């Protein structure tokens, strides 16, 4: 007998940092704060006991070019994600 599939919600947040020195401790603290805020917002929207487990991954790197996605304001919605131009 096959086990039922598990539902997953995946969020991707990319943050382009400025030229100021950013230490690992601050990056980790920002990551933890972002995860906590996202989980709280999700729990506010979903039915009680809908969230079973939360995992997160922090990656740090350098690359040329813009973000993969830009934050765009959706009229009347307060914001949304759209594919970056280019």
HTML snippet that shows the backbone in 3Dmol.js (N, CA, C, O; Angstrom):
<script src="https://3Dmol.org/build/3Dmol-min.js"></script>
<div id="view" style="width:600px;height:400px;position:relative"></div>
<script>
const pdb = `
ATOM      1  N   UNK A   1       0.838  -1.170   0.000  1.00  0.00           N
ATOM      2  CA  UNK A   1       0.000   0.000   0.000  1.00  0.00           C
ATOM      3  C   UNK A   1       0.896   1.250   0.000  1.00  0.00           C
ATOM      4  O   UNK A   1       1.886   1.307   0.729  1.00  0.00           O
ATOM      5  N   UNK A   2       0.550   2.224  -0.802  1.00  0.00           N
ATOM      6  CA  UNK A   2       1.342   3.433  -0.949  1.00  0.00           C
ATOM      7  C   UNK A   2       0.923   4.473   0.085  1.00  0.00           C
ATOM      8  O   UNK A   2      -0.265   4.694   0.321  1.00  0.00           O
ATOM      9  N   UNK A   3       1.927   5.109   0.701  1.00  0.00           N
ATOM     10  CA  UNK A   3       1.658   6.177   1.659  1.00  0.00           C
ATOM     11  C   UNK A   3       1.139   7.404   0.908  1.00  0.00           C
ATOM     12  O   UNK A   3       1.562   7.657  -0.220  1.00  0.00           O
ATOM     13  N   UNK A   4       0.230   8.166   1.515  1.00  0.00           N
ATOM     14  CA  UNK A   4      -0.249   9.377   0.853  1.00  0.00           C
ATOM     15  C   UNK A   4       0.863  10.420   0.765  1.00  0.00           C
ATOM     16  O   UNK A   4       1.767  10.453   1.599  1.00  0.00           O
ATOM     17  N   UNK A   5       0.785  11.252  -0.239  1.00  0.00           N
ATOM     18  CA  UNK A   5       1.772  12.317  -0.417  1.00  0.00           C
ATOM     19  C   UNK A   5       1.621  13.368   0.679  1.00  0.00           C
ATOM     20  O   UNK A   5       0.522  13.608   1.179  1.00  0.00           O
ATOM     21  N   UNK A   6       2.726  13.980   1.040  1.00  0.00           N
ATOM     22  CA  UNK A   6       2.726  15.044   2.035  1.00  0.00           C
ATOM     23  C   UNK A   6       2.688  16.388   1.327  1.00  0.00           C
ATOM     24  O   UNK A   6       3.386  16.589   0.334  1.00  0.00           O
ATOM     25  N   UNK A   7       1.877  17.309   1.832  1.00  0.00           N
ATOM     26  CA  UNK A   7       1.795  18.652   1.260  1.00  0.00           C
ATOM     27  C   UNK A   7       2.930  19.499   1.817  1.00  0.00           C
ATOM     28  O   UNK A   7       3.242  19.431   3.006  1.00  0.00           O
ATOM     29  N   UNK A   8       3.543  20.296   0.951  1.00  0.00           N
ATOM     30  CA  UNK A   8       4.609  21.200   1.353  1.00  0.00           C
ATOM     31  C   UNK A   8       4.329  22.588   0.800  1.00  0.00           C
ATOM     32  O   UNK A   8       3.826  22.734  -0.314  1.00  0.00           O
ATOM     33  N   UNK A   9       4.655  23.598   1.581  1.00  0.00           N
ATOM     34  CA  UNK A   9       4.647  24.986   1.145  1.00  0.00           C
ATOM     35  C   UNK A   9       6.096  25.452   1.208  1.00  0.00           C
ATOM     36  O   UNK A   9       6.714  25.410   2.272  1.00  0.00           O
ATOM     37  N   UNK A  10       6.637  25.890   0.090  1.00  0.00           N
ATOM     38  CA  UNK A  10       8.027  26.339   0.038  1.00  0.00           C
ATOM     39  C   UNK A  10       8.051  27.836  -0.222  1.00  0.00           C
ATOM     40  O   UNK A  10       7.429  28.317  -1.169  1.00  0.00           O
ATOM     41  N   UNK A  11       8.762  28.566   0.613  1.00  0.00           N
ATOM     42  CA  UNK A  11       8.931  30.007   0.445  1.00  0.00           C
ATOM     43  C   UNK A  11      10.382  30.282   0.099  1.00  0.00           C
ATOM     44  O   UNK A  11      11.287  29.679   0.675  1.00  0.00           O
ATOM     45  N   UNK A  12      10.605  31.183  -0.834  1.00  0.00           N
ATOM     46  CA  UNK A  12      11.963  31.592  -1.181  1.00  0.00           C
ATOM     47  C   UNK A  12      12.068  33.090  -0.957  1.00  0.00           C
ATOM     48  O   UNK A  12      11.315  33.874  -1.534  1.00  0.00           O
ATOM     49  N   UNK A  13      13.004  33.471  -0.121  1.00  0.00           N
ATOM     50  CA  UNK A  13      13.241  34.885   0.150  1.00  0.00           C
ATOM     51  C   UNK A  13      14.697  35.165  -0.191  1.00  0.00           C
ATOM     52  O   UNK A  13      15.600  34.550   0.375  1.00  0.00           O
ATOM     53  N   UNK A  14      14.925  36.084  -1.107  1.00  0.00           N
ATOM     54  CA  UNK A  14      16.287  36.494  -1.443  1.00  0.00           C
ATOM     55  C   UNK A  14      16.471  37.920  -0.974  1.00  0.00           C
ATOM     56  O   UNK A  14      15.631  38.783  -1.231  1.00  0.00           O
ATOM     57  N   UNK A  15      17.563  38.164  -0.289  1.00  0.00           N
ATOM     58  CA  UNK A  15      17.860  39.493   0.227  1.00  0.00           C
ATOM     59  C   UNK A  15      19.220  39.909  -0.301  1.00  0.00           C
ATOM     60  O   UNK A  15      20.239  39.292   0.008  1.00  0.00           O
ATOM     61  N   UNK A  16      19.220  40.956  -1.095  1.00  0.00           N
ATOM     62  CA  UNK A  16      20.487  41.479  -1.609  1.00  0.00           C
ATOM     63  C   UNK A  16      21.029  42.459  -0.576  1.00  0.00           C
ATOM     64  O   UNK A  16      20.368  43.438  -0.231  1.00  0.00           O
ATOM     65  N   UNK A  17      22.215  42.192  -0.094  1.00  0.00           N
ATOM     66  CA  UNK A  17      22.819  43.007   0.952  1.00  0.00           C
ATOM     67  C   UNK A  17      23.656  44.117   0.350  1.00  0.00           C
ATOM     68  O   UNK A  17      24.193  43.975  -0.749  1.00  0.00           O
ATOM     69  N   UNK A  18      23.766  45.216   1.065  1.00  0.00           N
ATOM     70  CA  UNK A  18      24.582  46.340   0.631  1.00  0.00           C
ATOM     71  C   UNK A  18      26.058  46.052   0.857  1.00  0.00           C
ATOM     72  O   UNK A  18      26.447  44.937   1.204  1.00  0.00           O
ATOM     73  N   UNK A  19      26.860  47.072   0.656  1.00  0.00           N
ATOM     74  CA  UNK A  19      28.319  46.939   0.751  1.00  0.00           C
ATOM     75  C   UNK A  19      28.846  46.905   2.180  1.00  0.00           C
ATOM     76  O   UNK A  19      30.012  46.572   2.394  1.00  0.00           O
ATOM     77  N   UNK A  20      28.014  47.242   3.160  1.00  0.00           N
ATOM     78  CA  UNK A  20      28.487  47.243   4.548  1.00  0.00           C
ATOM     79  C   UNK A  20      28.861  45.837   4.970  1.00  0.00           C
ATOM     80  O   UNK A  20      28.298  44.856   4.483  1.00  0.00           O
ATOM     81  N   UNK A  21      29.796  45.752   5.862  1.00  0.00           N
ATOM     82  CA  UNK A  21      30.224  44.441   6.362  1.00  0.00           C
ATOM     83  C   UNK A  21      29.074  43.790   7.123  1.00  0.00           C
ATOM     84  O   UNK A  21      28.500  44.392   8.030  1.00  0.00           O
ATOM     85  N   UNK A  22      28.753  42.592   6.759  1.00  0.00           N
ATOM     86  CA  UNK A  22      27.688  41.845   7.411  1.00  0.00           C
ATOM     87  C   UNK A  22      28.302  40.590   7.999  1.00  0.00           C
ATOM     88  O   UNK A  22      28.789  39.731   7.265  1.00  0.00           O
ATOM     89  N   UNK A  23      28.283  40.481   9.308  1.00  0.00           N
ATOM     90  CA  UNK A  23      28.902  39.355   9.996  1.00  0.00           C
ATOM     91  C   UNK A  23      27.934  38.184  10.091  1.00  0.00           C
ATOM     92  O   UNK A  23      26.717  38.362  10.048  1.00  0.00           O
ATOM     93  N   UNK A  24      28.491  36.990  10.219  1.00  0.00           N
ATOM     94  CA  UNK A  24      27.693  35.764  10.253  1.00  0.00           C
ATOM     95  C   UNK A  24      26.646  35.785  11.356  1.00  0.00           C
ATOM     96  O   UNK A  24      25.533  35.301  11.147  1.00  0.00           O
ATOM     97  N   UNK A  25      26.966  36.324  12.508  1.00  0.00           N
ATOM     98  CA  UNK A  25      26.000  36.374  13.606  1.00  0.00           C
ATOM     99  C   UNK A  25      24.766  37.188  13.266  1.00  0.00           C
ATOM    100  O   UNK A  25      23.648  36.810  13.617  1.00  0.00           O
ATOM    101  N   UNK A  26      24.968  38.297  12.588  1.00  0.00           N
ATOM    102  CA  UNK A  26      23.830  39.128  12.179  1.00  0.00           C
ATOM    103  C   UNK A  26      23.010  38.448  11.092  1.00  0.00           C
ATOM    104  O   UNK A  26      21.782  38.540  11.081  1.00  0.00           O
ATOM    105  N   UNK A  27      23.688  37.775  10.189  1.00  0.00           N
ATOM    106  CA  UNK A  27      22.974  37.061   9.127  1.00  0.00           C
ATOM    107  C   UNK A  27      22.119  35.949   9.732  1.00  0.00           C
ATOM    108  O   UNK A  27      20.961  35.782   9.350  1.00  0.00           O
ATOM    109  N   UNK A  28      22.678  35.198  10.663  1.00  0.00           N
ATOM    110  CA  UNK A  28      21.926  34.119  11.317  1.00  0.00           C
ATOM    111  C   UNK A  28      20.738  34.682  12.097  1.00  0.00           C
ATOM    112  O   UNK A  28      19.649  34.110  12.057  1.00  0.00           O
ATOM    113  N   UNK A  29      20.935  35.790  12.802  1.00  0.00           N
ATOM    114  CA  UNK A  29      19.840  36.406  13.548  1.00  0.00           C
ATOM    115  C   UNK A  29      18.729  36.876  12.604  1.00  0.00           C
ATOM    116  O   UNK A  29      17.547  36.722  12.911  1.00  0.00           O
ATOM    117  N   UNK A  30      19.107  37.447  11.461  1.00  0.00           N
ATOM    118  CA  UNK A  30      18.123  37.885  10.468  1.00  0.00           C
ATOM    119  C   UNK A  30      17.367  36.690   9.900  1.00  0.00           C
ATOM    120  O   UNK A  30      16.155  36.759   9.697  1.00  0.00           O
ATOM    121  N   UNK A  31      18.073  35.602   9.647  1.00  0.00           N
ATOM    122  CA  UNK A  31      17.452  34.379   9.142  1.00  0.00           C
ATOM    123  C   UNK A  31      16.423  33.851  10.137  1.00  0.00           C
ATOM    124  O   UNK A  31      15.294  33.537   9.761  1.00  0.00           O
ATOM    125  N   UNK A  32      16.811  33.756  11.396  1.00  0.00           N
ATOM    126  CA  UNK A  32      15.888  33.250  12.422  1.00  0.00           C
ATOM    127  C   UNK A  32      14.662  34.154  12.552  1.00  0.00           C
ATOM    128  O   UNK A  32      13.544  33.660  12.694  1.00  0.00           O
ATOM    129  N   UNK A  33      14.862  35.465  12.505  1.00  0.00           N
ATOM    130  CA  UNK A  33      13.741  36.399  12.597  1.00  0.00           C
ATOM    131  C   UNK A  33      12.795  36.258  11.404  1.00  0.00           C
ATOM    132  O   UNK A  33      11.576  36.312  11.568  1.00  0.00           O
ATOM    133  N   UNK A  34      13.355  36.078  10.205  1.00  0.00           N
ATOM    134  CA  UNK A  34      12.526  35.918   9.004  1.00  0.00           C
ATOM    135  C   UNK A  34      11.718  34.625   9.062  1.00  0.00           C
ATOM    136  O   UNK A  34      10.540  34.609   8.708  1.00  0.00           O
ATOM    137  N   UNK A  35      12.344  33.554   9.503  1.00  0.00           N
ATOM    138  CA  UNK A  35      11.635  32.268   9.613  1.00  0.00           C
ATOM    139  C   UNK A  35      10.511  32.384  10.637  1.00  0.00           C
ATOM    140  O   UNK A  35       9.389  31.946  10.384  1.00  0.00           O
ATOM    141  N   UNK A  36      10.808  32.968  11.780  1.00  0.00           N
ATOM    142  CA  UNK A  36       9.794  33.120  12.831  1.00  0.00           C
ATOM    143  C   UNK A  36       8.607  33.946  12.332  1.00  0.00           C
ATOM    144  O   UNK A  36       7.454  33.578  12.557  1.00  0.00           O
ATOM    145  N   UNK A  37       8.890  35.062  11.654  1.00  0.00           N
ATOM    146  CA  UNK A  37       7.826  35.917  11.124  1.00  0.00           C
ATOM    147  C   UNK A  37       6.988  35.180  10.082  1.00  0.00           C
ATOM    148  O   UNK A  37       5.762  35.287  10.075  1.00  0.00           O
ATOM    149  N   UNK A  38       7.654  34.433   9.203  1.00  0.00           N
ATOM    150  CA  UNK A  38       6.930  33.686   8.172  1.00  0.00           C
ATOM    151  C   UNK A  38       6.036  32.614   8.790  1.00  0.00           C
ATOM    152  O   UNK A  38       4.883  32.461   8.389  1.00  0.00           O
ATOM    153  N   UNK A  39       6.559  31.880   9.755  1.00  0.00           N
ATOM    154  CA  UNK A  39       5.772  30.829  10.404  1.00  0.00           C
ATOM    155  C   UNK A  39       4.568  31.433  11.116  1.00  0.00           C
ATOM    156  O   UNK A  39       3.463  30.900  11.014  1.00  0.00           O
ATOM    157  N   UNK A  40       4.762  32.533  11.831  1.00  0.00           N
ATOM    158  CA  UNK A  40       3.639  33.176  12.512  1.00  0.00           C
ATOM    159  C   UNK A  40       2.577  33.642  11.529  1.00  0.00           C
ATOM    160  O   UNK A  40       1.384  33.476  11.782  1.00  0.00           O
ATOM    161  N   UNK A  41       2.997  34.228  10.402  1.00  0.00           N
ATOM    162  CA  UNK A  41       2.043  34.685   9.388  1.00  0.00           C
ATOM    163  C   UNK A  41       1.290  33.513   8.772  1.00  0.00           C
ATOM    164  O   UNK A  41       0.084  33.595   8.541  1.00  0.00           O
ATOM    165  N   UNK A  42       1.999  32.433   8.509  1.00  0.00           N
ATOM    166  CA  UNK A  42       1.364  31.245   7.927  1.00  0.00           C
ATOM    167  C   UNK A  42       0.352  30.648   8.892  1.00  0.00           C
ATOM    168  O   UNK A  42      -0.753  30.284   8.491  1.00  0.00           O
ATOM    169  N   UNK A  43       0.725  30.546  10.162  1.00  0.00           N
ATOM    170  CA  UNK A  43      -0.196  29.997  11.166  1.00  0.00           C
ATOM    171  C   UNK A  43      -1.436  30.868  11.309  1.00  0.00           C
ATOM    172  O   UNK A  43      -2.517  30.352  11.596  1.00  0.00           O
ATOM    173  N   UNK A  44      -1.303  32.183  11.114  1.00  0.00           N
ATOM    174  CA  UNK A  44      -2.467  33.074  11.171  1.00  0.00           C
ATOM    175  C   UNK A  44      -3.436  32.806  10.026  1.00  0.00           C
ATOM    176  O   UNK A  44      -4.639  33.024  10.173  1.00  0.00           O
ATOM    177  N   UNK A  45      -2.931  32.336   8.890  1.00  0.00           N
ATOM    178  CA  UNK A  45      -3.755  32.150   7.698  1.00  0.00           C
ATOM    179  C   UNK A  45      -4.331  30.738   7.553  1.00  0.00           C
ATOM    180  O   UNK A  45      -5.425  30.570   7.014  1.00  0.00           O
ATOM    181  N   UNK A  46      -3.616  29.744   8.020  1.00  0.00           N
ATOM    182  CA  UNK A  46      -4.049  28.359   7.845  1.00  0.00           C
ATOM    183  C   UNK A  46      -4.890  27.891   9.027  1.00  0.00           C
ATOM    184  O   UNK A  46      -4.922  28.534  10.077  1.00  0.00           O
ATOM    185  N   UNK A  47      -5.556  26.782   8.844  1.00  0.00           N
ATOM    186  CA  UNK A  47      -6.358  26.202   9.918  1.00  0.00           C
ATOM    187  C   UNK A  47      -5.466  25.761  11.067  1.00  0.00           C
ATOM    188  O   UNK A  47      -4.293  25.440  10.874  1.00  0.00           O
ATOM    189  N   UNK A  48      -6.039  25.750  12.263  1.00  0.00           N
ATOM    190  CA  UNK A  48      -5.292  25.332  13.448  1.00  0.00           C
ATOM    191  C   UNK A  48      -4.715  23.938  13.243  1.00  0.00           C
ATOM    192  O   UNK A  48      -5.379  23.070  12.676  1.00  0.00           O
ATOM    193  N   UNK A  49      -3.508  23.719  13.691  1.00  0.00           N
ATOM    194  CA  UNK A  49      -2.787  22.446  13.588  1.00  0.00           C
ATOM    195  C   UNK A  49      -2.454  22.048  12.151  1.00  0.00           C
ATOM    196  O   UNK A  49      -2.179  20.878  11.885  1.00  0.00           O
ATOM    197  N   UNK A  50      -2.475  23.020  11.208  1.00  0.00           N
ATOM    198  CA  UNK A  50      -2.131  22.703   9.823  1.00  0.00           C
ATOM    199  C   UNK A  50      -0.625  22.547   9.626  1.00  0.00           C
ATOM    200  O   UNK A  50      -0.188  21.795   8.755  1.00  0.00           O
ATOM    201  N   UNK A  51       0.162  23.247  10.425  1.00  0.00           N
ATOM    202  CA  UNK A  51       1.612  23.205  10.282  1.00  0.00           C
ATOM    203  C   UNK A  51       2.161  22.101  11.178  1.00  0.00           C
ATOM    204  O   UNK A  51       2.040  22.169  12.401  1.00  0.00           O
ATOM    205  N   UNK A  52       2.762  21.089  10.566  1.00  0.00           N
ATOM    206  CA  UNK A  52       3.318  19.977  11.328  1.00  0.00           C
ATOM    207  C   UNK A  52       4.788  20.176  11.653  1.00  0.00           C
ATOM    208  O   UNK A  52       5.206  19.967  12.792  1.00  0.00           O
ATOM    209  N   UNK A  53       5.578  20.579  10.661  1.00  0.00           N
ATOM    210  CA  UNK A  53       7.013  20.794  10.852  1.00  0.00           C
ATOM    211  C   UNK A  53       7.463  21.946   9.974  1.00  0.00           C
ATOM    212  O   UNK A  53       6.866  22.224   8.933  1.00  0.00           O
ATOM    213  N   UNK A  54       8.511  22.603  10.403  1.00  0.00           N
ATOM    214  CA  UNK A  54       9.098  23.689   9.618  1.00  0.00           C
ATOM    215  C   UNK A  54      10.594  23.461   9.556  1.00  0.00           C
ATOM    216  O   UNK A  54      11.240  23.227  10.577  1.00  0.00           O
ATOM    217  N   UNK A  55      11.128  23.529   8.380  1.00  0.00           N
ATOM    218  CA  UNK A  55      12.571  23.460   8.190  1.00  0.00           C
ATOM    219  C   UNK A  55      13.006  24.711   7.447  1.00  0.00           C
ATOM    220  O   UNK A  55      12.223  25.296   6.699  1.00  0.00           O
ATOM    221  N   UNK A  56      14.232  25.117   7.646  1.00  0.00           N
ATOM    222  CA  UNK A  56      14.729  26.284   6.920  1.00  0.00           C
ATOM    223  C   UNK A  56      16.173  26.038   6.526  1.00  0.00           C
ATOM    224  O   UNK A  56      16.872  25.214   7.117  1.00  0.00           O
ATOM    225  N   UNK A  57      16.593  26.765   5.526  1.00  0.00           N
ATOM    226  CA  UNK A  57      17.970  26.652   5.040  1.00  0.00           C
ATOM    227  C   UNK A  57      18.489  28.050   4.771  1.00  0.00           C
ATOM    228  O   UNK A  57      17.807  28.866   4.151  1.00  0.00           O
ATOM    229  N   UNK A  58      19.666  28.316   5.227  1.00  0.00           N
ATOM    230  CA  UNK A  58      20.314  29.593   4.999  1.00  0.00           C
ATOM    231  C   UNK A  58      21.512  29.354   4.096  1.00  0.00           C
ATOM    232  O   UNK A  58      22.377  28.533   4.399  1.00  0.00           O
ATOM    233  N   UNK A  59      21.554  30.072   2.991  1.00  0.00           N
ATOM    234  CA  UNK A  59      22.736  30.005   2.129  1.00  0.00           C
ATOM    235  C   UNK A  59      23.302  31.405   2.005  1.00  0.00           C
ATOM    236  O   UNK A  59      22.580  32.397   2.102  1.00  0.00           O
ATOM    237  N   UNK A  60      24.578  31.465   1.793  1.00  0.00           N
ATOM    238  CA  UNK A  60      25.282  32.734   1.731  1.00  0.00           C
ATOM    239  C   UNK A  60      26.216  32.668   0.537  1.00  0.00           C
ATOM    240  O   UNK A  60      26.969  31.704   0.394  1.00  0.00           O
ATOM    241  N   UNK A  61      26.183  33.645  -0.295  1.00  0.00           N
ATOM    242  CA  UNK A  61      27.077  33.586  -1.437  1.00  0.00           C
ATOM    243  C   UNK A  61      27.137  34.903  -2.181  1.00  0.00           C
ATOM    244  O   UNK A  61      26.545  35.906  -1.781  1.00  0.00           O
ATOM    245  N   UNK A  62      27.858  34.864  -3.251  1.00  0.00           N
ATOM    246  CA  UNK A  62      28.032  36.022  -4.123  1.00  0.00           C
ATOM    247  C   UNK A  62      27.643  35.615  -5.531  1.00  0.00           C
ATOM    248  O   UNK A  62      27.844  34.468  -5.931  1.00  0.00           O
ATOM    249  N   UNK A  63      27.084  36.554  -6.285  1.00  0.00           N
ATOM    250  CA  UNK A  63      26.793  36.304  -7.689  1.00  0.00           C
ATOM    251  C   UNK A  63      26.650  37.631  -8.404  1.00  0.00           C
ATOM    252  O   UNK A  63      26.385  38.666  -7.792  1.00  0.00           O
ATOM    253  N   UNK A  64      26.825  37.580  -9.680  1.00  0.00           N
ATOM    254  CA  UNK A  64      26.633  38.775 -10.497  1.00  0.00           C
ATOM    255  C   UNK A  64      25.182  38.823 -10.937  1.00  0.00           C
ATOM    256  O   UNK A  64      24.551  37.787 -11.147  1.00  0.00           O
ATOM    257  N   UNK A  65      24.662  40.026 -11.074  1.00  0.00           N
ATOM    258  CA  UNK A  65      23.301  40.162 -11.563  1.00  0.00           C
ATOM    259  C   UNK A  65      22.321  40.480 -10.446  1.00  0.00           C
ATOM    260  O   UNK A  65      22.681  40.604  -9.276  1.00  0.00           O
ATOM    261  N   UNK A  66      21.088  40.604 -10.855  1.00  0.00           N
ATOM    262  CA  UNK A  66      20.024  41.014  -9.944  1.00  0.00           C
ATOM    263  C   UNK A  66      19.412  39.813  -9.225  1.00  0.00           C
ATOM    264  O   UNK A  66      19.769  38.662  -9.475  1.00  0.00           O
ATOM    265  N   UNK A  67      18.493  40.115  -8.341  1.00  0.00           N
ATOM    266  CA  UNK A  67      17.722  39.070  -7.669  1.00  0.00           C
ATOM    267  C   UNK A  67      16.954  38.241  -8.690  1.00  0.00           C
ATOM    268  O   UNK A  67      16.636  38.717  -9.779  1.00  0.00           O
ATOM    269  N   UNK A  68      16.663  37.001  -8.327  1.00  0.00           N
ATOM    270  CA  UNK A  68      15.836  36.175  -9.196  1.00  0.00           C
ATOM    271  C   UNK A  68      14.405  36.708  -9.257  1.00  0.00           C
ATOM    272  O   UNK A  68      13.742  36.606 -10.289  1.00  0.00           O
ATOM    273  N   UNK A  69      13.936  37.273  -8.153  1.00  0.00           N
ATOM    274  CA  UNK A  69      12.580  37.817  -8.085  1.00  0.00           C
ATOM    275  C   UNK A  69      12.645  39.202  -7.471  1.00  0.00           C
ATOM    276  O   UNK A  69      13.482  39.459  -6.605  1.00  0.00           O
ATOM    277  N   UNK A  70      11.783  40.087  -7.904  1.00  0.00           N
ATOM    278  CA  UNK A  70      11.642  41.403  -7.299  1.00  0.00           C
ATOM    279  C   UNK A  70      10.323  41.458  -6.561  1.00  0.00           C
ATOM    280  O   UNK A  70       9.340  40.850  -6.984  1.00  0.00           O
ATOM    281  N   UNK A  71      10.301  42.190  -5.455  1.00  0.00           N
ATOM    282  CA  UNK A  71       9.053  42.399  -4.731  1.00  0.00           C
ATOM    283  C   UNK A  71       8.268  43.465  -5.460  1.00  0.00           C
ATOM    284  O   UNK A  71       8.798  44.537  -5.754  1.00  0.00           O
ATOM    285  N   UNK A  72       7.035  43.191  -5.750  1.00  0.00           N
ATOM    286  CA  UNK A  72       6.188  44.162  -6.432  1.00  0.00           C
ATOM    287  C   UNK A  72       4.915  44.355  -5.640  1.00  0.00           C
ATOM    288  O   UNK A  72       4.387  43.406  -5.060  1.00  0.00           O
ATOM    289  N   UNK A  73       4.427  45.567  -5.613  1.00  0.00           N
ATOM    290  CA  UNK A  73       3.172  45.865  -4.923  1.00  0.00           C
ATOM    291  C   UNK A  73       2.015  45.518  -5.850  1.00  0.00           C
ATOM    292  O   UNK A  73       1.953  45.985  -6.988  1.00  0.00           O
ATOM    293  N   UNK A  74       1.111  44.704  -5.358  1.00  0.00           N
ATOM    294  CA  UNK A  74      -0.088  44.383  -6.109  1.00  0.00           C
ATOM    295  C   UNK A  74      -1.178  45.355  -5.669  1.00  0.00           C
ATOM    296  O   UNK A  74      -1.369  45.575  -4.473  1.00  0.00           O
ATOM    297  N   UNK A  75      -1.883  45.928  -6.616  1.00  0.00           N
ATOM    298  CA  UNK A  75      -2.895  46.937  -6.308  1.00  0.00           C
ATOM    299  C   UNK A  75      -3.908  46.396  -5.308  1.00  0.00           C
ATOM    300  O   UNK A  75      -4.580  45.398  -5.570  1.00  0.00           O
ATOM    301  N   UNK A  76      -4.009  47.051  -4.177  1.00  0.00           N
ATOM    302  CA  UNK A  76      -5.007  46.675  -3.176  1.00  0.00           C
ATOM    303  C   UNK A  76      -4.654  45.442  -2.358  1.00  0.00           C
ATOM    304  O   UNK A  76      -5.387  45.101  -1.430  1.00  0.00           O
ATOM    305  N   UNK A  77      -3.575  44.775  -2.667  1.00  0.00           N
ATOM    306  CA  UNK A  77      -3.235  43.537  -1.978  1.00  0.00           C
ATOM    307  C   UNK A  77      -2.108  43.733  -0.968  1.00  0.00           C
ATOM    308  O   UNK A  77      -1.905  42.870  -0.114  1.00  0.00           O
ATOM    309  N   UNK A  78      -1.385  44.819  -1.038  1.00  0.00           N
ATOM    310  CA  UNK A  78      -0.299  45.057  -0.112  1.00  0.00           C
ATOM    311  C   UNK A  78       1.012  44.409  -0.520  1.00  0.00           C
ATOM    312  O   UNK A  78       2.002  44.530   0.201  1.00  0.00           O
ATOM    313  N   UNK A  79       1.047  43.736  -1.638  1.00  0.00           N
ATOM    314  CA  UNK A  79       2.321  43.197  -2.107  1.00  0.00           C
ATOM    315  C   UNK A  79       2.173  41.812  -2.683  1.00  0.00           C
ATOM    316  O   UNK A  79       1.174  41.127  -2.462  1.00  0.00           O
ATOM    317  N   UNK A  80       3.167  41.417  -3.413  1.00  0.00           N
ATOM    318  CA  UNK A  80       3.196  40.098  -4.019  1.00  0.00           C
ATOM    319  C   UNK A  80       4.500  39.903  -4.733  1.00  0.00           C
ATOM    320  O   UNK A  80       5.298  40.835  -4.830  1.00  0.00           O
ATOM    321  N   UNK A  81       4.736  38.726  -5.232  1.00  0.00           N
ATOM    322  CA  UNK A  81       5.997  38.424  -5.905  1.00  0.00           C
ATOM    323  C   UNK A  81       5.766  38.328  -7.397  1.00  0.00           C
ATOM    324  O   UNK A  81       4.768  37.768  -7.850  1.00  0.00           O
ATOM    325  N   UNK A  82       6.685  38.871  -8.146  1.00  0.00           N
ATOM    326  CA  UNK A  82       6.618  38.770  -9.585  1.00  0.00           C
ATOM    327  C   UNK A  82       7.982  38.447 -10.149  1.00  0.00           C
ATOM    328  O   UNK A  82       8.998  38.745  -9.521  1.00  0.00           O
ATOM    329  N   UNK A  83       8.023  37.850 -11.309  1.00  0.00           N
ATOM    330  CA  UNK A  83       9.291  37.507 -11.953  1.00  0.00           C
ATOM    331  C   UNK A  83      10.045  38.784 -12.280  1.00  0.00           C
ATOM    332  O   UNK A  83       9.473  39.735 -12.812  1.00  0.00           O
ATOM    333  N   UNK A  84      11.313  38.800 -11.965  1.00  0.00           N
ATOM    334  CA  UNK A  84      12.140  39.981 -12.245  1.00  0.00           C
ATOM    335  C   UNK A  84      12.282  40.178 -13.743  1.00  0.00           C
ATOM    336  O   UNK A  84      12.322  39.216 -14.509  1.00  0.00           O
ATOM    337  N   UNK A  85      12.357  41.434 -14.148  1.00  0.00           N
ATOM    338  CA  UNK A  85      12.592  41.738 -15.560  1.00  0.00           C
ATOM    339  C   UNK A  85      14.030  41.421 -15.924  1.00  0.00           C
ATOM    340  O   UNK A  85      14.945  41.647 -15.131  1.00  0.00           O
ATOM    341  N   UNK A  86      14.223  40.901 -17.114  1.00  0.00           N
ATOM    342  CA  UNK A  86      15.581  40.695 -17.595  1.00  0.00           C
ATOM    343  C   UNK A  86      16.028  39.343 -17.566  1.00  0.00           C
ATOM    344  O   UNK A  86      17.162  39.059 -17.951  1.00  0.00           O
TER     345      UNK A  86
END
`;
const viewer = $3Dmol.createViewer("view");
viewer.addModel(pdb, "pdb");
viewer.setStyle({}, {cartoon: {color: "spectrum"}});
viewer.zoomTo();
viewer.render();
</script>
